[in-house]
Amino acid sequence: MPQSSRFFFFVLVHVGVANAECPIPDGPLAARIPIAQTTPETLACDFRAERAARPSPQVGLALSGGGTRAGLFAHGVMQGLFDSGLLEKVDTISSVSGGGYAALWYFTKRMEAARQGWDYRQIFSDCLPTWWVGDPGRQAGPLTDLQKLIAQAKGWPMACPNSAHFAPGDPYRWQAHLARWPDIFGESPVVVTGSRQSGPWFQLLGMGIEAAFTTITRLQLRSDVGDLYQAGIERTWGLNPVPRSFNGPVNALADRKTKWAYTNDNGNPRRTTVGLAVDLANWAALRDWLGRTPNAPSWVLNARIGNKQHDVRPETIYEMSPFVYGSDSSKYSGADFPYPGLGTAVRISGAFADYQGLPEGTGAAKTLQRFSAITRNARWSMEMKGEAGQAPYNLSDGGGEENLALYSLVRRGIPNIIAVDASFDAAGRMDDLCRVRQGLARDGLVLEVPALEELQQVCEQAGTKAYNTSAWLNPVMSGRVKWPVNPATGAVTMPDTKIWFIKLGWNQQEYRRAFNEGQCENAAHPVSCLLTVYYGHNTTIVDKKDRYMLFPQLSTAGLTLNSSTYLFWAYRELGRSAGRMLTWNEAAETIEYAATRECAQVARRYVKGHRAGVLPRDTSSDPSCRDAPP
């Protein structure tokens, strides 16, 4: 749409909204209509700026928190949605904490593609690392069989010609970059040879020493560790790499010496501080790009005001978007967000190592808050000035209130929502799903996932029952949100919101059988080949009590501090396998699930710190699939 046409379009929208007594978003606004009173008319008012280009959004994508693990899994789900064509239909992406890493990757690449004039769809391209399958230092037999079959795996244009994942023109550089920068605190790329990769322990030790020194001497109040966290997020997930060049043979040694260069970096030569150029990756630039790209999704980043609370308080969910920022407790503003950089917003949304991340009133929270007065190394949050009559407040990790980023999409009345849950949940207690369910129920909305048997009991009787996330029977589960009845009319305020729930879990037995039989991505064993290979390389890394592999429920802090290329591939493919099962039915204007049936996921006895079940010794044993209720 030409600039002049867009101007008059926005004028008409604002005039119509103003006539409906809906304030124009050019400064502080009143609170939104309570979610229980939502109607199509209130949505048009509350979200008028977002709906100017898309008056009737159909699909939302919620990306949960969970540090690097959540970022990798969310990235994989987005890749699967791209494979199925559904990503093109997404109207709004809502993210919190680690899910924001993947969203930042997507938006910065799309903005750079538009700025430079290349097809953004290249960013999902990758080759299949067949060289990794037959690593001589690993088990022979099944891996050797897999190596013969894996090159024919579906969805892969070709096998990688080398371990650098390099071909003329460097078409795989975006995925190769993620594979070489899995550690956001790492100052240099890892070497991808199939061998074990060391973590950034020297860098972390140096950060700890520097943080202690600045705390003791009080030389500065700048949050060194928080700033390095942000720089790492921007380097790994935000930067757009230019094609690499090799002057000689392309091998591991040449890959190690590769000098990465970028089109949107800040020009800082220091490895620890190289990050995004704020003038290219900011809210105003994103808003302008959205105005020029009507089929692109908008982005809502979720943070939190104040300390973590035991009771649900959706009013403390703080939204940052290209159009409006704020919360019910602080009110909303249509002015430019005070911190313009997109990387800063992701840092705020994922500021997990902050005193506000501890429950209010606890001794630990009070101690860390006193410590934060001495050094900002204990304060990763960012301060906001209150409106007239309001005290300043801090914004930090949104996962402390709502770790699925689902509430913000339900509130927008989007009828089809894909909810990606990559939170740490080894025991399968569904804490984050239960919390958003409780937050919605407070206002009369009911969240249901029929395949999760006894979900209400699991949520209400915390510590008694749970689900086995390593015997997970459905890559995707269908659900719904039921809206309340208007007492004046006797009718529901809104039609049901359809939920497509993707949980970080897998059926380990399926991969076990595929590996033992040396088959994958066929009718008998439809599981991912690359993930089957990962299984084969890591079968000894198990929980001694329940015998299941620790993957995929690896700890948030541990994986954020020390990830690997192989974990990137594994999480990406696990998410991709789920995401590609969802497609868009244009005629019915709804999402369709490729599975012919959904199995009931049975709640079992909760075992603290372990799976709700024990891995059977018999490889043929598998949880029976009983149809889930509709």
C-alpha positions as CSV (number, residue, x, y, z in Angstrom):
1,M,0.0,0.0,0.0
2,P,1.5,3.4,-0.9
3,Q,2.5,5.7,2.0
4,S,-0.4,8.2,1.3
5,S,-3.0,5.4,1.1
6,R,-1.7,3.9,4.4
7,F,-2.0,7.4,6.0
8,F,-5.6,7.9,5.0
9,F,-6.4,4.3,6.0
10,F,-5.1,4.9,9.5
11,V,-7.0,8.2,9.7
12,L,-10.2,6.4,8.8
13,V,-9.5,3.7,11.4
14,H,-8.8,6.3,14.1
15,V,-11.8,8.4,13.2
16,G,-14.1,5.4,13.4
17,V,-12.5,4.3,16.6
18,A,-12.8,7.8,18.1
19,N,-16.5,8.0,17.2
20,A,-16.9,4.8,19.2
21,E,-15.4,6.6,22.2
22,C,-12.1,4.7,21.9
23,P,-9.0,6.8,22.6
24,I,-6.3,7.2,20.0
25,P,-3.0,5.5,21.0
26,D,-0.7,8.6,21.0
27,G,0.1,8.5,24.7
28,P,-1.1,7.1,28.0
29,L,-4.3,5.1,27.6
30,A,-6.9,3.7,30.0
31,A,-6.9,0.1,30.9
32,R,-8.3,-2.4,28.5
33,I,-11.8,-3.9,28.8
34,P,-11.6,-6.8,31.3
35,I,-11.1,-10.1,29.4
36,A,-14.4,-11.5,30.8
37,Q,-16.3,-8.6,29.0
38,T,-14.6,-9.2,25.6
39,T,-16.7,-8.8,22.5
40,P,-15.8,-8.3,18.8
41,E,-16.4,-4.6,19.4
42,T,-14.1,-4.3,22.4
43,L,-11.4,-6.1,20.5
44,A,-11.6,-3.6,17.7
45,C,-11.1,-0.8,20.2
46,D,-8.5,-2.3,22.5
47,F,-6.3,-3.6,19.6
48,R,-7.1,-1.1,17.0
49,A,-3.5,-0.3,16.1
50,E,-2.6,-4.0,15.6
51,R,-5.8,-4.6,13.6
52,A,-5.3,-1.6,11.3
53,A,-3.6,-3.8,8.7
54,R,-5.3,-7.1,9.8
55,P,-8.8,-6.4,11.0
56,S,-9.6,-10.0,11.7
57,P,-6.5,-12.0,12.8
58,Q,-7.0,-15.8,12.5
59,V,-3.8,-17.5,13.8
60,G,-1.7,-16.8,16.8
61,L,1.6,-18.5,17.8
62,A,2.6,-18.5,21.5
63,L,6.2,-19.3,22.3
64,S,6.9,-20.2,26.0
65,G,9.8,-19.4,28.2
66,G,12.6,-21.8,29.1
67,G,15.9,-20.2,28.1
68,T,17.9,-21.7,25.3
69,R,16.0,-24.9,25.4
70,A,12.7,-23.0,24.7
71,G,14.4,-21.0,21.9
72,L,15.7,-24.1,20.1
73,F,12.4,-26.0,20.4
74,A,10.4,-22.9,19.3
75,H,12.7,-22.4,16.4
76,G,12.0,-26.0,15.4
77,V,8.3,-25.6,15.7
78,M,8.5,-22.5,13.5
79,Q,10.5,-24.5,10.9
80,G,7.8,-27.2,10.9
81,L,5.1,-24.6,10.4
82,F,7.1,-23.2,7.6
83,D,7.4,-26.6,6.0
84,S,3.6,-27.1,6.2
85,G,2.8,-23.5,4.9
86,L,1.1,-22.5,8.2
87,L,3.7,-20.0,9.3
88,E,2.7,-17.8,6.4
89,K,-0.8,-17.6,8.0
90,V,0.3,-16.5,11.5
91,D,-1.0,-13.1,12.4
92,T,0.6,-12.6,15.8
93,I,3.5,-14.1,17.6
94,S,3.5,-13.8,21.4
95,S,6.6,-14.8,23.2
96,V,8.1,-14.8,26.7
97,S,11.6,-15.3,27.9
98,G,13.4,-18.0,25.9
99,G,10.7,-18.1,23.3
100,G,11.6,-14.6,22.5
101,Y,15.0,-15.8,21.2
102,A,13.4,-17.7,18.4
103,A,11.0,-14.8,17.6
104,L,14.0,-12.3,17.5
105,W,15.7,-14.6,15.1
106,Y,12.7,-14.7,12.8
107,F,11.9,-11.0,12.9
108,T,15.5,-9.7,12.4
109,K,16.0,-12.0,9.4
110,R,12.7,-11.0,7.8
111,M,13.5,-7.3,8.3
112,E,17.0,-7.7,6.9
113,A,15.6,-9.7,3.9
114,A,13.2,-6.8,3.2
115,R,16.0,-4.2,3.6
116,Q,18.4,-6.0,1.3
117,G,16.0,-7.5,-1.1
118,W,16.4,-11.3,-0.8
119,D,13.9,-14.1,-0.2
120,Y,13.6,-14.6,3.5
121,R,12.5,-18.2,3.1
122,Q,16.2,-19.1,2.6
123,I,16.7,-18.8,6.3
124,F,15.2,-22.2,7.0
125,S,17.4,-24.0,4.5
126,D,19.8,-26.6,5.8
127,C,21.5,-29.8,4.6
128,L,21.5,-33.1,6.4
129,P,24.7,-33.9,8.3
130,T,25.2,-37.4,7.2
131,W,28.8,-37.1,8.2
132,W,27.7,-37.0,11.8
133,V,25.8,-40.3,11.6
134,G,28.8,-42.5,11.1
135,D,31.1,-40.8,13.5
136,P,33.9,-43.4,14.0
137,G,34.1,-42.7,17.8
138,R,30.5,-43.8,18.2
139,Q,28.6,-47.1,18.2
140,A,28.6,-49.0,15.0
141,G,25.8,-51.3,13.8
142,P,22.5,-49.4,13.9
143,L,24.3,-46.1,13.1
144,T,25.9,-47.6,10.1
145,D,22.5,-48.8,8.9
146,L,21.1,-45.4,9.5
147,Q,23.9,-43.8,7.5
148,K,22.8,-45.8,4.4
149,L,19.2,-44.6,4.7
150,I,19.4,-41.1,6.2
151,A,20.4,-39.4,2.9
152,Q,16.9,-40.3,1.6
153,A,15.1,-38.7,4.5
154,K,12.1,-36.5,3.6
155,G,12.4,-32.7,3.7
156,W,16.1,-32.5,3.0
157,P,17.3,-31.2,-0.4
158,M,20.7,-32.8,0.0
159,A,23.3,-34.2,2.4
160,C,25.9,-31.7,3.7
161,P,29.0,-31.8,1.5
162,N,31.2,-31.1,4.6
163,S,31.0,-30.6,8.3
164,A,31.1,-26.8,7.8
165,H,27.6,-27.1,6.1
166,F,29.0,-25.0,3.3
167,A,28.0,-25.0,-0.4
168,P,28.6,-22.4,-3.1
169,G,26.8,-19.2,-2.1
170,D,26.5,-20.4,1.5
171,P,22.8,-21.1,1.3
172,Y,22.8,-22.8,4.8
173,R,24.5,-20.0,6.7
174,W,21.6,-19.1,8.9
175,Q,21.2,-22.6,10.3
176,A,25.0,-23.1,10.3
177,H,25.3,-19.9,12.4
178,L,22.9,-21.2,15.0
179,A,24.7,-24.5,15.1
180,R,28.0,-22.8,15.8
181,W,26.8,-20.3,18.5
182,P,24.6,-22.5,20.7
183,D,26.0,-20.8,23.9
184,I,24.8,-17.3,24.4
185,F,27.7,-16.7,26.8
186,G,30.2,-18.1,24.4
187,E,32.6,-15.6,22.9
188,S,33.6,-17.8,20.0
189,P,31.8,-20.3,17.8
190,V,32.1,-24.0,18.6
191,V,33.8,-26.5,16.4
192,V,31.4,-28.9,14.7
193,T,33.2,-32.3,14.1
194,G,30.9,-34.8,15.9
195,S,33.2,-34.8,18.9
196,R,32.1,-33.4,22.3
197,Q,32.0,-29.6,22.5
198,S,33.3,-27.8,25.5
199,G,31.2,-25.2,27.3
200,P,32.1,-21.5,27.7
201,W,33.5,-22.1,31.2
202,F,36.4,-19.7,31.0
203,Q,34.2,-16.9,29.9
204,L,31.7,-17.7,32.7
205,L,34.5,-17.8,35.2
206,G,35.8,-14.4,34.0
207,M,32.3,-13.0,34.2
208,G,31.9,-14.2,37.8
209,I,35.3,-12.7,38.8
210,E,34.5,-9.4,37.1
211,A,31.0,-9.3,38.7
212,A,32.5,-10.0,42.2
213,F,35.2,-7.3,41.7
214,T,32.8,-4.6,40.6
215,T,30.5,-5.5,43.5
216,I,33.2,-5.3,46.1
217,T,34.8,-2.1,44.7
218,R,31.5,-0.5,43.6
219,L,33.2,1.0,40.7
220,Q,30.1,0.9,38.6
221,L,26.4,0.1,38.8
222,R,26.1,-1.2,35.3
223,S,24.9,-4.8,35.0
224,D,27.9,-6.4,33.3
225,V,26.4,-9.9,33.4
226,G,23.0,-8.7,32.3
227,D,24.6,-6.8,29.4
228,L,26.6,-9.8,28.4
229,Y,23.4,-11.9,28.5
230,Q,21.8,-9.5,26.1
231,A,24.8,-9.3,23.8
232,G,24.8,-13.1,23.7
233,I,21.2,-13.3,22.7
234,E,21.7,-10.7,20.0
235,R,24.8,-12.4,18.7
236,T,23.3,-15.9,18.5
237,W,19.7,-15.1,17.6
238,G,19.7,-11.5,16.2
239,L,22.6,-11.1,13.8
240,N,22.2,-11.8,10.1
241,P,25.3,-13.5,8.7
242,V,26.8,-12.7,5.3
243,P,28.0,-15.6,3.1
244,R,31.2,-17.2,4.4
245,S,34.2,-17.6,2.2
246,F,36.9,-20.3,2.2
247,N,40.2,-19.9,0.4
248,G,41.2,-23.6,0.6
249,P,39.7,-26.9,1.5
250,V,36.5,-26.7,3.5
251,N,37.2,-28.8,6.6
252,A,36.9,-28.5,10.4
253,L,40.1,-26.5,10.6
254,A,38.9,-24.0,8.1
255,D,35.5,-23.9,9.8
256,R,37.2,-23.1,13.1
257,K,39.0,-20.1,11.5
258,T,35.9,-18.7,9.8
259,K,35.4,-15.0,10.4
260,W,31.7,-14.4,10.7
261,A,30.4,-11.1,9.4
262,Y,26.9,-9.6,9.6
263,T,24.7,-7.1,7.9
264,N,23.0,-5.7,11.0
265,D,25.6,-5.7,13.8
266,N,26.6,-2.7,15.9
267,G,30.2,-2.6,14.5
268,N,31.7,-3.3,17.9
269,P,34.9,-5.3,17.4
270,R,34.8,-6.9,20.9
271,R,33.4,-10.4,20.8
272,T,31.7,-9.9,24.2
273,T,29.8,-6.8,23.0
274,V,29.1,-7.3,19.4
275,G,25.3,-7.2,18.9
276,L,22.5,-5.7,17.0
277,A,22.6,-2.3,15.4
278,V,19.7,-0.5,17.3
279,D,18.9,1.7,14.3
280,L,18.1,-1.4,12.3
281,A,16.4,-3.6,14.9
282,N,14.1,-1.4,16.9
283,W,10.4,-1.1,17.5
284,A,9.9,1.8,15.1
285,A,11.7,-0.1,12.3
286,L,9.6,-3.2,13.1
287,R,6.4,-1.1,12.9
288,D,7.5,0.4,9.6
289,W,8.3,-3.0,8.2
290,L,4.9,-4.3,9.3
291,G,3.2,-1.4,7.6
292,R,5.0,-2.3,4.3
293,T,4.4,-6.1,4.7
294,P,0.7,-6.8,5.3
295,N,1.1,-10.6,5.4
296,A,3.7,-10.5,8.2
297,P,2.9,-11.3,11.8
298,S,3.0,-8.8,14.6
299,W,5.0,-9.5,17.8
300,V,4.0,-9.2,21.4
301,L,6.8,-9.7,24.0
302,N,5.7,-10.5,27.5
303,A,7.4,-9.3,30.7
304,R,6.2,-8.8,34.3
305,I,5.9,-6.0,36.8
306,G,7.0,-6.7,40.3
307,N,8.1,-9.8,42.1
308,K,6.8,-13.3,41.3
309,Q,3.6,-14.1,43.2
310,H,2.1,-17.4,44.3
311,D,-1.4,-16.2,43.3
312,V,-2.1,-15.6,39.6
313,R,-2.1,-11.9,38.7
314,P,-2.6,-11.5,34.9
315,E,-2.8,-7.7,35.4
316,T,1.0,-7.8,35.9
317,I,1.7,-9.2,32.5
318,Y,3.5,-6.4,30.7
319,E,3.2,-6.4,26.9
320,M,5.8,-4.8,24.5
321,S,4.7,-4.5,20.9
322,P,5.4,-2.2,17.9
323,F,2.1,-0.4,18.6
324,V,1.4,-0.4,22.4
325,Y,3.2,-1.3,25.6
326,G,2.0,-1.6,29.2
327,S,-0.2,-3.7,31.5
328,D,-3.5,-3.5,33.3
329,S,-1.7,-2.5,36.5
330,S,0.4,0.2,34.8
331,K,-2.0,1.2,32.0
332,Y,-1.1,1.2,28.3
333,S,0.7,3.7,26.1
334,G,0.8,4.2,22.3
335,A,4.0,6.2,22.5
336,D,7.4,4.7,21.5
337,F,8.7,2.2,24.1
338,P,11.5,3.9,26.2
339,Y,14.0,1.1,25.3
340,P,14.0,1.0,21.5
341,G,16.2,-2.0,20.8
342,L,14.5,-5.3,20.1
343,G,17.4,-7.1,21.8
344,T,16.8,-5.1,25.0
345,A,13.1,-6.1,24.9
346,V,14.1,-9.8,24.7
347,R,16.5,-9.3,27.6
348,I,13.7,-7.8,29.7
349,S,11.3,-10.6,28.8
350,G,13.9,-13.2,29.7
351,A,15.6,-11.5,32.8
352,F,15.4,-14.7,34.8
353,A,18.5,-14.0,37.0
354,D,16.9,-11.0,38.7
355,Y,15.6,-10.5,42.3
356,Q,12.1,-10.0,40.9
357,G,12.2,-13.6,39.8
358,L,11.9,-14.8,43.4
359,P,8.6,-15.0,45.2
360,E,7.8,-11.7,47.0
361,G,8.5,-11.6,50.7
362,T,10.8,-14.6,50.8
363,G,14.2,-14.3,52.5
364,A,16.0,-15.0,49.3
365,A,14.2,-12.2,47.4
366,K,14.9,-9.7,50.2
367,T,18.6,-10.7,50.3
368,L,19.0,-10.4,46.5
369,Q,17.1,-7.1,46.4
370,R,19.5,-5.7,49.0
371,F,22.4,-7.1,47.0
372,S,21.0,-5.4,43.8
373,A,21.3,-2.0,45.5
374,I,25.0,-2.6,45.6
375,T,25.5,-3.9,42.1
376,R,23.3,-4.2,39.1
377,N,24.8,-7.6,38.4
378,A,21.8,-8.8,40.6
379,R,19.4,-6.8,38.6
380,W,18.8,-7.8,35.0
381,S,15.5,-6.0,34.9
382,M,15.0,-2.5,33.4
383,E,13.5,0.4,35.2
384,M,10.4,2.2,33.8
385,K,9.3,5.6,34.9
386,G,5.7,5.6,36.1
387,E,3.1,7.9,34.7
388,A,2.0,10.9,36.6
389,G,1.4,9.9,40.2
390,Q,3.0,6.4,39.7
391,A,6.3,5.3,41.2
392,P,9.0,3.8,39.0
393,Y,8.8,0.1,38.5
394,N,11.0,-2.7,37.1
395,L,10.3,-5.0,34.2
396,S,11.7,-8.6,34.3
397,D,11.1,-12.2,33.2
398,G,7.5,-12.5,32.1
399,G,7.7,-16.3,32.8
400,G,7.2,-15.7,36.5
401,E,3.6,-14.8,35.8
402,E,2.6,-16.5,32.6
403,N,5.3,-18.7,31.0
404,L,3.3,-19.8,27.9
405,A,2.7,-16.4,26.4
406,L,-0.8,-17.7,25.8
407,Y,-2.9,-15.2,27.8
408,S,-2.0,-12.3,25.5
409,L,-3.3,-14.1,22.5
410,V,-6.5,-15.4,24.1
411,R,-7.1,-11.8,25.2
412,R,-6.8,-10.7,21.6
413,G,-9.7,-12.9,20.6
414,I,-7.6,-14.8,18.0
415,P,-9.7,-17.9,17.1
416,N,-6.8,-20.3,16.4
417,I,-3.8,-20.4,18.7
418,I,-0.7,-22.7,18.5
419,A,0.7,-22.9,22.1
420,V,4.3,-24.1,22.3
421,D,5.3,-25.3,25.8
422,A,9.0,-25.7,26.2
423,S,9.2,-25.0,29.9
424,F,11.3,-27.2,32.2
425,D,8.9,-30.0,33.3
426,A,10.8,-33.2,33.7
427,A,8.2,-34.4,36.2
428,G,5.3,-33.6,33.9
429,R,3.3,-31.5,36.4
430,M,2.2,-29.0,33.7
431,D,2.8,-26.1,36.1
432,D,2.7,-23.4,33.4
433,L,-0.4,-24.7,31.6
434,C,-2.1,-25.0,35.0
435,R,-1.1,-21.4,35.9
436,V,-2.5,-19.8,32.7
437,R,-5.6,-22.0,33.1
438,Q,-6.0,-20.6,36.6
439,G,-5.5,-17.1,35.4
440,L,-8.2,-17.5,32.7
441,A,-10.5,-19.2,35.1
442,R,-10.3,-16.2,37.5
443,D,-12.3,-14.3,34.9
444,G,-14.7,-17.0,33.9
445,L,-12.8,-18.5,30.9
446,V,-12.2,-22.3,30.8
447,L,-9.1,-23.8,29.2
448,E,-9.5,-27.5,28.2
449,V,-7.1,-30.0,26.7
450,P,-9.2,-33.2,26.5
451,A,-6.2,-35.5,25.7
452,L,-4.7,-34.6,29.1
453,E,-6.8,-36.9,31.4
454,E,-7.5,-35.6,34.8
455,L,-5.9,-32.2,34.0
456,Q,-8.1,-30.5,36.6
457,Q,-6.9,-32.9,39.3
458,V,-3.3,-32.5,38.2
459,C,-3.6,-28.8,38.5
460,E,-5.5,-28.6,41.7
461,Q,-3.7,-31.4,43.6
462,A,-0.2,-30.3,42.8
463,G,2.3,-32.9,43.9
464,T,0.1,-36.0,43.5
465,K,-0.2,-36.7,39.8
466,A,1.7,-35.9,36.6
467,Y,2.3,-37.0,33.0
468,N,5.3,-38.9,31.6
469,T,6.9,-36.4,29.1
470,S,9.2,-39.2,27.9
471,A,6.2,-41.4,27.0
472,W,4.4,-38.5,25.3
473,L,1.8,-39.9,22.8
474,N,0.7,-36.8,20.9
475,P,3.1,-34.4,19.2
476,V,0.1,-32.0,19.2
477,M,-3.0,-31.9,21.3
478,S,-6.2,-30.0,20.5
479,G,-7.9,-27.9,23.1
480,R,-10.1,-24.9,23.5
481,V,-10.9,-21.9,25.6
482,K,-14.5,-21.4,26.5
483,W,-15.6,-17.9,27.0
484,P,-18.1,-16.8,29.8
485,V,-21.8,-16.1,29.3
486,N,-23.0,-12.6,29.3
487,P,-25.6,-12.5,32.1
488,A,-27.5,-9.7,30.3
489,T,-28.1,-11.7,27.1
490,G,-27.5,-15.3,28.2
491,A,-25.1,-15.8,25.3
492,V,-21.4,-16.4,25.3
493,T,-19.4,-13.3,24.8
494,M,-17.1,-14.9,22.2
495,P,-16.9,-18.2,20.2
496,D,-14.5,-20.9,21.5
497,T,-10.8,-20.3,20.9
498,K,-9.2,-23.3,19.4
499,I,-5.9,-24.3,21.0
500,W,-3.2,-26.5,19.5
501,F,-0.9,-27.5,22.3
502,I,2.7,-28.6,21.5
503,K,4.5,-29.8,24.6
504,L,8.2,-30.5,24.9
505,G,8.0,-34.3,25.2
506,W,8.7,-37.4,23.1
507,N,7.8,-41.0,23.0
508,Q,11.3,-42.4,23.6
509,Q,10.3,-45.9,22.8
510,E,9.5,-45.0,19.2
511,Y,13.0,-43.6,18.7
512,R,14.5,-46.6,20.5
513,R,12.8,-49.0,18.1
514,A,13.7,-46.9,15.1
515,F,17.3,-46.8,16.1
516,N,17.6,-50.5,16.9
517,E,16.1,-51.4,13.5
518,G,18.1,-48.8,11.6
519,Q,15.1,-47.1,10.0
520,C,13.4,-43.7,10.2
521,E,11.0,-41.4,8.3
522,N,9.2,-44.3,6.7
523,A,5.8,-45.9,7.2
524,A,7.0,-48.3,9.9
525,H,9.1,-45.7,11.7
526,P,7.9,-42.2,10.9
527,V,10.2,-40.5,13.4
528,S,12.9,-37.9,12.5
529,C,16.1,-39.5,11.2
530,L,18.3,-36.8,12.7
531,L,16.6,-37.1,16.1
532,T,17.0,-40.9,15.9
533,V,20.7,-40.4,15.3
534,Y,20.8,-38.1,18.3
535,Y,19.1,-40.8,20.4
536,G,21.8,-43.3,19.3
537,H,24.6,-41.0,20.3
538,N,23.2,-40.3,23.8
539,T,21.5,-43.5,25.0
540,T,23.7,-43.6,28.1
541,I,22.8,-40.2,29.4
542,V,19.9,-41.3,31.5
543,D,18.1,-40.8,34.9
544,K,19.3,-43.7,37.0
545,K,15.9,-44.0,38.8
546,D,13.4,-43.9,35.9
547,R,15.9,-45.1,33.2
548,Y,14.7,-42.5,30.7
549,M,17.1,-40.2,28.8
550,L,17.5,-36.8,30.3
551,F,16.7,-35.3,26.9
552,P,14.5,-33.4,26.1
553,Q,13.8,-32.1,29.7
554,L,17.3,-30.6,30.3
555,S,17.5,-27.8,32.9
556,T,16.9,-24.2,31.8
557,A,20.0,-22.7,33.5
558,G,22.2,-25.6,32.5
559,L,21.3,-25.6,28.9
560,T,21.4,-21.8,28.6
561,L,24.9,-21.8,30.1
562,N,26.1,-24.7,28.1
563,S,24.4,-26.0,24.9
564,S,25.8,-27.7,21.8
565,T,25.3,-28.1,18.1
566,Y,23.9,-31.5,18.5
567,L,21.3,-30.3,21.0
568,F,20.3,-27.6,18.6
569,W,19.7,-30.2,15.9
570,A,17.8,-32.4,18.3
571,Y,15.5,-29.7,19.7
572,R,15.0,-28.2,16.2
573,E,13.9,-31.6,14.7
574,L,11.7,-32.5,17.7
575,G,9.8,-29.2,17.3
576,R,9.8,-29.4,13.6
577,S,8.2,-32.9,13.7
578,A,5.3,-31.4,15.6
579,G,5.0,-28.2,13.8
580,R,4.8,-29.7,10.3
581,M,1.7,-31.8,11.4
582,L,-0.4,-28.6,11.4
583,T,-1.8,-27.1,8.2
584,W,-4.3,-24.4,7.3
585,N,-7.7,-25.1,5.8
586,E,-8.5,-22.0,3.8
587,A,-12.1,-22.8,3.2
588,A,-12.9,-23.6,6.8
589,E,-10.6,-20.9,8.2
590,T,-9.2,-23.2,10.7
591,I,-6.1,-25.3,11.6
592,E,-6.0,-29.0,10.8
593,Y,-4.0,-31.7,12.5
594,A,-2.5,-34.4,10.3
595,A,-2.8,-37.2,13.0
596,T,-5.8,-39.5,12.5
597,R,-6.4,-39.8,16.2
598,E,-5.3,-38.3,19.6
599,C,-4.3,-40.6,22.4
600,A,-5.4,-40.1,26.0
601,Q,-2.3,-39.0,28.1
602,V,-2.8,-40.8,31.4
603,A,-2.0,-39.0,34.6
604,R,0.3,-41.1,36.9
605,R,1.8,-40.8,40.3
606,Y,4.0,-37.8,40.6
607,V,7.7,-38.5,41.4
608,K,9.7,-35.4,42.4
609,G,12.5,-34.8,40.0
610,H,11.8,-37.8,37.8
611,R,9.5,-39.0,35.1
612,A,6.0,-40.2,36.1
613,G,6.9,-43.8,35.1
614,V,9.9,-46.1,34.4
615,L,11.3,-47.0,31.0
616,P,10.3,-50.6,30.1
617,R,13.2,-52.9,29.5
618,D,11.3,-54.5,26.6
619,T,11.6,-52.4,23.5
620,S,8.3,-53.6,22.1
621,S,6.4,-52.3,25.2
622,D,4.6,-49.1,24.5
623,P,1.8,-47.1,26.2
624,S,-1.4,-48.1,24.6
625,C,-3.3,-45.5,22.6
626,R,-6.8,-45.0,23.9
627,D,-8.8,-42.3,22.0
628,A,-8.9,-39.0,23.8
629,P,-12.4,-37.5,24.3
630,P,-13.4,-34.8,21.8
